[in-house]
Amino acid sequence: MELLSGADMLIRSLQDEGIEYIYGYPGGAALHIYDALFRQDKVKHILVRHEQAAVHMADGYARATGKPGTVLVTSGPGATNTITGIATAFMDSIPMVVLCGQVASTLIGEDAFQETDMIGVSRPVVKHNLSVRHPDEIPEVIRKAYYIASTGRPGPVVVDIPKDMTTPNERYEYAYPKKVKLRSYNPAIRGHAGQIKKAVDMLMAARRPVIYAGGGVILGKASGQLTELTRMLGFPITNTLMGIGCYPASDKQHLGWLGMHGTYEANMVMHHSDLILAIGARFDDRVTNATEKFCPGARIIHIDIDPASISKTIDADVPIVGPVDAVLKEMLSLVKESKDKPDAEALAAWWKQIEEWRAFHGMRYETSPDVIKPQEVIEMLCKLTNGEAFVTSDVGQHQMFAAQYYKFDKPNRWINSGGLGTMGFGLPAAMGVKLTHPEDEVLCITGEGSIQMNIQELSTCKQYDLPVKIINLNNQALGMVKQWQDMNYESRHSQSYMESLPDFIKLAESYGHVGVKIERKEDLESKLREVLAMKDKLVFVDIYVDRFEHVYPMQVARGSMKDMWLSKTERV
Amino acid sequence: MRRIISVLLENEPGALSRVVGLFSQRNYNIETLTVAPTEDETLSRLTVTTTGSDKVIEQITKQLNKLIEVVKLVDLTEGAHIERELMLVKLKATGSQRAEIKRTVDIFRGQIVDVTSSVYTVQLAGDSEKLDGFIQAVGTSGVLEVVRSGVSGIARGEKVLSL
């Protein structure tokens, strides 16, 4: 057996785990590890400009590829800077391992230089965290970290590594464990057969059914099964913001996404349904609106890998705990075998009603002859990229417009911070995607508020040649904050207006990128075409859009799902 | 409703803080908490008493189960069970009070475990209500100090919580 130092064992473990990229930033407590990294070339390290961005990069990578991301930082500020990124991944159940240096174990608790109790600090926002107590534990700890991060309901795992665990001249026998066993961690591998049978019987008897799919379908790689089942049943389907792409948006059975800024028809269908088949979704407050008014006539089948997600906010009539792909597969075979079929007459009447709702609103906005509407930018981008780009976003109005008007037919292509709502997520996430998808178009749709939260990463893009396209919907305000202030605070725009914006064009150029400004509506298409033609350049596109636009539909606060504002003046 | 949840936990550093953190993080109540290693040195047994609606209790047990270090748990209040709490009380005991306190201690089947010329230290075990009852009976004016262990519990009959 080979003898390796703790630092070398760590890097070897990453190699043996099949890790291609790690994103990070060096510092004192991580220097032994960085030295081990230097002496090999299998695992590639991407040096970011701020640790938060390293985590979002790993996150973007994980969302686009379905594989766990990896981060390496030092102790103290290096570690605490990752927290927002970790919390972002935690809320959206993204698999990730964050390796943090720590002061030497002999110094822990003495308020040593760059010491932070990272296990304590990260605890509420991780799936699990582990600390290394002896160098020879490193391979097992790393194996465990990836196993926990990527199985069951995925999530971030932090590994705290005191510096003396990686001392170069202390060597130990290295062997990477093939398997880990944790007696207290056994995620379900299939759903309960009786419950699945019961669910299928309910599906067959439903008169006004709807399928409500969430991010769990994408994480569980079950889009194929979901699409097959939905088409076989002929039911309408809606998905959450996190579930975008799990079912083709261009398909006629698709209603768009639901919830606070969901489509009129999706929210109407949910409210009036008699059966909801919820798959890998968690009935969060941005979906349900007031829980006591939620879908009064509906019975609920809820499939989720995490039992704690079931009946947390809305009670399920038929809970099914299991991986969505396995459960859907079983459902599919039961539906195929079943002598019963959904009531065709009832379903036809239901679809007739749905088409009326669609015709009543659909997705619409008012255009203007001279002002660029943010929605039309997104529609144009969707057209010019054939709906096939990877789109990351930041948080705010631009995020909602992007989700509403870019039509995703494939999973893993819409990448946003849905749960935590982290501004500053978009650019580093786009970088993580571009690194592994160099041939694909990667758009970061952002606003002038969000982009400034991680704009230093333009430098990382230069270093690693990451030609993402930054689409800055510049309305010179924190648009979503301003919208809420317009609607709820009599337009008192407290701190939602940004003075002294930088010249984004010069800023991009100073990092060696290209900057393009679009102010006139007639330039929109031609300039966007030029931008997209610059395949090997990062282009920062600063687009001046309508400063007064609001995102609609918008659910009325504390109402039911069907209570919505459809424009500044129409309320249903 | 008040519940007693008994948990087998990996006996590892940080495991307890995860349990306690969960309760504050998700706004659940902890009324009492006891924890000690078991005969299997890799495991600790933790007993927590909490209150909440059925829905909240269901979430508490599910969220506890999600913690990687939680091996097994049971809500003891779902079935017949025995609950015990230990209390040590220092009471002012002078003159005629001494005999009166002694009688009350006997009625509650407690023991006087330490004596000075002016103080009795009383040990009492039982369910939480019984301990409350004792304090009420002797009157709070004479109570100098109270220490309670928090509730421990075990199911009645043949049911066991083990691996």
Contacts between the chains, C-beta under 8 A, distances in Angstrom:
chain1	res1	chain2	res2	distance
A	119	B	14	5.9
A	120	B	17	7.0
A	123	B	17	7.0
A	123	B	18	6.4
A	123	B	21	5.4
A	124	B	21	6.2
A	124	B	25	5.0
A	127	B	68	7.8
A	128	B	68	4.7
A	129	B	14	7.9
A	131	B	14	7.7
A	148	B	68	6.5
A	182	B	68	6.7
A	183	B	71	6.1
A	183	B	163	7.4
A	184	B	10	6.3
A	184	B	68	6.1
A	184	B	69	6.2
A	184	B	70	6.0
A	184	B	71	4.2
A	184	B	72	7.9
A	185	B	68	5.2
A	306	B	66	7.2
A	307	B	62	5.2
A	307	B	65	7.3
A	307	B	66	8.0
A	308	B	59	6.6
A	308	B	62	3.9
A	308	B	63	5.4
A	308	B	65	7.7
A	308	B	66	5.6
A	311	B	55	7.2
A	311	B	58	6.8
A	312	B	59	6.1
A	315	B	55	7.8
